[in-house]
Amino acid sequence: MAMQDPVTDKKKAIFDSTLQLIREHGFHGTSMNGVAKNASVATGTIYHYFESKDQLICEIYDYYRDQLIKLIEEAIDNSQAFKENFQRIWFILYHYYTSNTNILIFFEQFINSPYNTDRDHPAHSGPLYDFFKKGMDDGFLKQIEPRIAIVLTLSSVSSTAKLTNFSNFSMDRGDLESVFNVLWDGFVRR
Protein backbone atom coordinates (compact mmCIF):
# COMPACT_ATOMS: atom_id res chain seq x y z
CA MET A 1 0.00 0.00 0.00
CA ALA A 2 1.64 3.26 -1.08
CA MET A 3 1.58 6.14 1.35
CA GLN A 4 -0.76 8.92 0.37
CA ASP A 5 -0.04 11.42 3.15
CA PRO A 6 3.03 13.62 3.29
CA VAL A 7 5.70 12.39 5.65
CA THR A 8 5.68 14.32 8.92
CA ASP A 9 8.91 15.06 10.80
CA LYS A 10 8.04 12.35 13.35
CA LYS A 11 7.27 9.81 10.66
CA LYS A 12 10.54 10.67 8.88
CA ALA A 13 12.43 10.23 12.17
CA ILE A 14 10.76 6.82 12.55
CA PHE A 15 11.75 5.89 8.98
CA ASP A 16 15.36 7.02 9.52
CA SER A 17 15.57 5.20 12.84
CA THR A 18 14.19 2.02 11.31
CA LEU A 19 16.59 2.18 8.36
CA GLN A 20 19.56 2.58 10.69
CA LEU A 21 18.49 -0.27 12.96
CA ILE A 22 17.73 -2.59 10.04
CA ARG A 23 21.20 -1.84 8.67
CA GLU A 24 22.73 -2.73 12.03
CA HIS A 25 20.48 -5.62 13.14
CA GLY A 26 18.40 -6.78 10.16
CA PHE A 27 14.62 -7.00 10.02
CA HIS A 28 14.22 -9.53 12.80
CA GLY A 29 16.65 -7.80 15.15
CA THR A 30 14.85 -4.48 14.86
CA SER A 31 12.09 -3.96 17.41
CA MET A 32 9.43 -1.26 17.60
CA ASN A 33 10.77 -0.32 21.06
CA GLY A 34 14.25 0.05 19.59
CA VAL A 35 12.93 2.17 16.73
CA ALA A 36 11.08 4.42 19.21
CA LYS A 37 14.12 4.86 21.43
CA ASN A 38 16.42 5.53 18.47
CA ALA A 39 13.93 8.02 16.97
CA SER A 40 13.37 9.73 20.34
CA VAL A 41 9.62 9.16 20.20
CA ALA A 42 7.26 7.21 22.42
CA THR A 43 6.47 3.66 21.34
CA GLY A 44 2.80 4.71 21.24
CA THR A 45 3.69 7.35 18.64
CA ILE A 46 4.94 4.64 16.31
CA TYR A 47 1.71 2.70 16.75
CA HIS A 48 -0.22 5.88 15.98
CA TYR A 49 1.31 5.77 12.49
CA PHE A 50 1.77 2.03 11.98
CA GLU A 51 -0.26 -0.97 13.15
CA SER A 52 2.78 -3.25 13.14
CA LYS A 53 6.46 -3.52 12.29
CA ASP A 54 5.42 -5.25 9.06
CA GLN A 55 3.35 -2.23 8.03
CA LEU A 56 6.21 0.12 8.95
CA ILE A 57 8.70 -1.84 6.85
CA CYS A 58 6.36 -2.01 3.86
CA GLU A 59 5.59 1.73 4.06
CA ILE A 60 9.30 2.55 4.18
CA TYR A 61 9.78 0.50 1.03
CA ASP A 62 6.85 2.17 -0.72
CA TYR A 63 8.01 5.65 0.29
CA TYR A 64 11.59 5.29 -0.95
CA ARG A 65 10.60 3.29 -4.05
CA ASP A 66 8.27 6.14 -4.98
CA GLN A 67 11.14 8.61 -4.48
CA LEU A 68 13.31 6.61 -6.87
CA ILE A 69 10.53 6.42 -9.45
CA LYS A 70 10.17 10.20 -9.26
CA LEU A 71 13.95 10.65 -9.72
CA ILE A 72 13.84 8.45 -12.81
CA GLU A 73 10.86 10.33 -14.24
CA GLU A 74 12.63 13.66 -13.67
CA ALA A 75 15.86 12.38 -15.23
CA ILE A 76 14.28 11.55 -18.58
CA ASP A 77 14.54 14.46 -20.97
CA ASN A 78 12.92 13.60 -24.30
CA SER A 79 14.92 16.34 -26.03
CA GLN A 80 18.14 14.44 -25.25
CA ALA A 81 19.59 11.37 -26.96
CA PHE A 82 18.68 7.98 -25.53
CA LYS A 83 22.23 7.22 -24.35
CA GLU A 84 22.48 10.54 -22.50
CA ASN A 85 19.18 9.86 -20.74
CA PHE A 86 20.31 6.35 -19.80
CA GLN A 87 23.63 7.65 -18.48
CA ARG A 88 21.85 10.38 -16.49
CA ILE A 89 19.50 7.79 -14.94
CA TRP A 90 22.44 5.52 -14.05
CA PHE A 91 24.41 8.33 -12.40
CA ILE A 92 21.40 9.72 -10.53
CA LEU A 93 20.66 6.29 -9.08
CA TYR A 94 24.34 5.76 -8.26
CA HIS A 95 24.59 9.09 -6.43
CA TYR A 96 21.31 8.43 -4.62
CA TYR A 97 22.56 5.07 -3.33
CA THR A 98 26.02 6.36 -2.37
CA SER A 99 24.38 9.24 -0.50
CA ASN A 100 21.72 7.01 1.11
CA THR A 101 23.52 3.85 2.09
CA ASN A 102 20.85 2.81 4.60
CA ILE A 103 18.25 2.88 1.83
CA LEU A 104 20.46 0.78 -0.46
CA ILE A 105 20.92 -1.83 2.27
CA PHE A 106 17.22 -1.72 3.13
CA PHE A 107 16.16 -2.26 -0.50
CA GLU A 108 18.47 -5.23 -0.90
CA GLN A 109 17.15 -6.84 2.27
CA PHE A 110 13.52 -6.05 1.43
CA ILE A 111 13.65 -7.39 -2.13
CA ASN A 112 15.05 -10.69 -0.86
CA SER A 113 12.69 -11.04 2.09
CA PRO A 114 9.21 -12.40 2.72
CA TYR A 115 8.05 -8.76 3.03
CA ASN A 116 8.34 -8.50 -0.75
CA THR A 117 5.01 -10.06 -1.67
CA ASP A 118 4.45 -7.91 -4.76
CA ARG A 119 6.64 -9.71 -7.28
CA ASP A 120 5.18 -7.61 -10.11
CA HIS A 121 6.04 -4.28 -8.53
CA PRO A 122 5.98 -0.87 -10.26
CA ALA A 123 9.62 -1.02 -11.36
CA HIS A 124 8.44 -3.68 -13.81
CA SER A 125 5.80 -1.42 -15.31
CA GLY A 126 6.88 2.12 -14.46
CA PRO A 127 9.09 4.75 -16.06
CA LEU A 128 12.23 2.62 -16.23
CA TYR A 129 10.33 -0.20 -17.93
CA ASP A 130 8.79 2.29 -20.38
CA PHE A 131 12.20 3.87 -20.97
CA PHE A 132 13.84 0.56 -21.92
CA LYS A 133 10.83 -0.56 -23.97
CA LYS A 134 10.95 2.67 -25.97
CA GLY A 135 14.71 2.26 -26.47
CA MET A 136 14.10 -1.18 -27.91
CA ASP A 137 11.11 -0.11 -30.00
CA ASP A 138 13.11 2.82 -31.42
CA GLY A 139 16.04 0.54 -32.31
CA PHE A 140 18.59 1.89 -29.82
CA LEU A 141 18.77 -1.26 -27.68
CA LYS A 142 18.94 -4.96 -28.30
CA GLN A 143 15.60 -6.73 -28.09
CA ILE A 144 15.54 -8.20 -24.60
CA GLU A 145 12.84 -8.34 -21.99
CA PRO A 146 12.76 -4.83 -20.43
CA ARG A 147 12.69 -6.34 -16.93
CA ILE A 148 16.06 -7.96 -17.66
CA ALA A 149 17.42 -4.54 -18.66
CA ILE A 150 16.07 -3.14 -15.38
CA VAL A 151 17.70 -5.90 -13.31
CA LEU A 152 21.05 -5.49 -15.09
CA THR A 153 20.95 -1.71 -14.68
CA LEU A 154 19.90 -1.69 -11.03
CA SER A 155 22.39 -4.46 -10.22
CA SER A 156 25.27 -2.53 -11.77
CA VAL A 157 24.24 0.64 -9.93
CA SER A 158 23.87 -1.06 -6.55
CA SER A 159 27.07 -3.11 -6.93
CA THR A 160 29.05 -0.03 -7.89
CA ALA A 161 27.54 1.96 -5.00
CA LYS A 162 28.47 -0.84 -2.58
CA LEU A 163 32.00 -0.93 -3.97
CA THR A 164 32.23 2.82 -3.42
CA ASN A 165 30.69 2.79 0.06
CA PHE A 166 32.07 -0.40 1.58
CA SER A 167 35.56 -0.95 0.19
CA ASN A 168 38.91 0.75 0.05
CA PHE A 169 38.60 0.91 -3.73
CA SER A 170 38.36 4.52 -4.82
CA MET A 171 36.43 5.22 -8.00
CA ASP A 172 36.71 8.47 -9.92
CA ARG A 173 34.38 9.78 -12.60
CA GLY A 174 36.33 7.94 -15.30
CA ASP A 175 35.88 4.62 -13.47
CA LEU A 176 32.16 5.23 -13.12
CA GLU A 177 31.86 6.10 -16.80
CA SER A 178 33.70 2.85 -17.61
CA VAL A 179 31.15 0.87 -15.59
CA PHE A 180 28.32 2.63 -17.41
CA ASN A 181 29.96 2.11 -20.81
CA VAL A 182 30.35 -1.64 -20.21
CA LEU A 183 26.64 -1.78 -19.42
CA TRP A 184 25.80 0.37 -22.45
CA ASP A 185 27.93 -1.78 -24.74
CA GLY A 186 25.95 -4.82 -23.64
CA PHE A 187 22.63 -3.14 -24.41
CA VAL A 188 23.26 -1.05 -27.51
CA ARG A 189 22.07 -2.35 -30.84
CA ARG A 190 24.81 -2.07 -33.45
Buried (B, 14 or more C-beta within 10 A) or exposed (E): EEBEEEBEEBBEBBBBBBBBBBBEEEBEEBEBEBBBBBBEBEBEBBBEBBEEBEEBBBBBBBBBBBEBBEBBBEBBEEEEEBBEBBBBBBBBBBBBBBEBBBBBBBBEBBBEBEBBEEEEBBBBEBBBBBBBBBBBEEEBBEEEEBBEBBEBBBEBBBEBBBBBEEEEEEBEEEBBBEBBEEBBEEBBEE
